[in-house]
């Protein structure tokens, strides 16, 4: 049995008239590598690299789950 990376639950909140969406993202280990001249640039580069990967994963799985 394959575990889903993105588990989404969608319900209509009748009191507020809004959609209530709860999502749990389960990721395997992800490794990124960057080469930088200045060590001080590493934090930004790593945050950005992981953010881009997670955005792609969420976008792909949302398209599958919410369409």
C-alpha positions as CSV (number, residue, x, y, z in Angstrom):
1,X,0.0,0.0,0.0
2,X,1.5,3.3,-1.1
3,X,1.2,6.3,1.3
4,X,0.0,9.5,-0.2
5,X,2.4,12.4,0.0
6,X,-0.5,14.9,0.3
7,X,-3.6,14.0,2.2
8,X,-6.4,16.6,1.8
9,X,-9.7,16.7,3.6
10,X,-12.3,19.2,2.2
11,X,-15.6,20.1,3.9
12,X,-18.0,23.0,3.7
13,X,-18.3,25.1,6.9
14,X,-22.0,25.8,6.8
15,X,-21.9,28.4,9.5
16,X,-19.3,30.5,7.7
17,X,-20.2,29.5,4.2
18,X,-16.5,28.8,3.5
19,X,-14.5,25.7,2.4
20,X,-12.4,24.2,5.2
21,X,-9.4,22.4,3.8
22,X,-6.9,20.5,5.9
23,X,-3.8,19.1,4.3
24,X,-1.0,17.0,5.6
25,X,2.2,16.8,3.6
26,X,4.4,13.7,4.2
27,X,7.8,13.9,2.5
28,X,10.6,11.5,2.0
29,X,14.1,12.8,2.8
30,X,15.1,15.5,0.4
31,X,18.7,16.6,-0.2
32,X,19.9,19.8,-1.9
33,X,23.4,20.9,-2.8
34,X,24.5,24.4,-3.5
35,X,28.0,25.9,-4.1
36,X,28.5,29.4,-2.8
37,X,31.5,31.7,-2.5
38,X,30.2,33.3,0.7
39,X,29.0,31.0,3.5
40,X,26.6,33.8,4.6
41,X,24.5,33.1,1.4
42,X,23.9,29.5,2.4
43,X,20.9,30.0,4.5
44,X,19.0,31.8,1.8
45,X,20.0,29.4,-0.9
46,X,19.0,26.3,1.2
47,X,15.6,27.9,2.2
48,X,14.9,28.8,-1.4
49,X,15.9,25.4,-2.7
50,X,13.7,23.5,-0.3
51,X,10.8,26.0,-0.8
52,X,10.9,25.4,-4.6
53,X,10.8,21.6,-4.2
54,X,8.0,21.7,-1.7
55,X,6.0,24.1,-3.9
56,X,6.4,21.7,-6.9
57,X,5.3,18.7,-4.8
58,X,2.3,20.5,-3.4
59,X,1.2,21.9,-6.8
60,X,1.4,18.4,-8.4
61,X,-0.5,16.6,-5.7
62,X,-3.1,19.4,-5.3
63,X,-3.9,19.2,-9.0
64,X,-4.5,15.4,-8.6
65,X,-6.5,15.6,-5.3
66,X,-8.6,18.7,-6.0
67,X,-9.5,18.3,-9.6
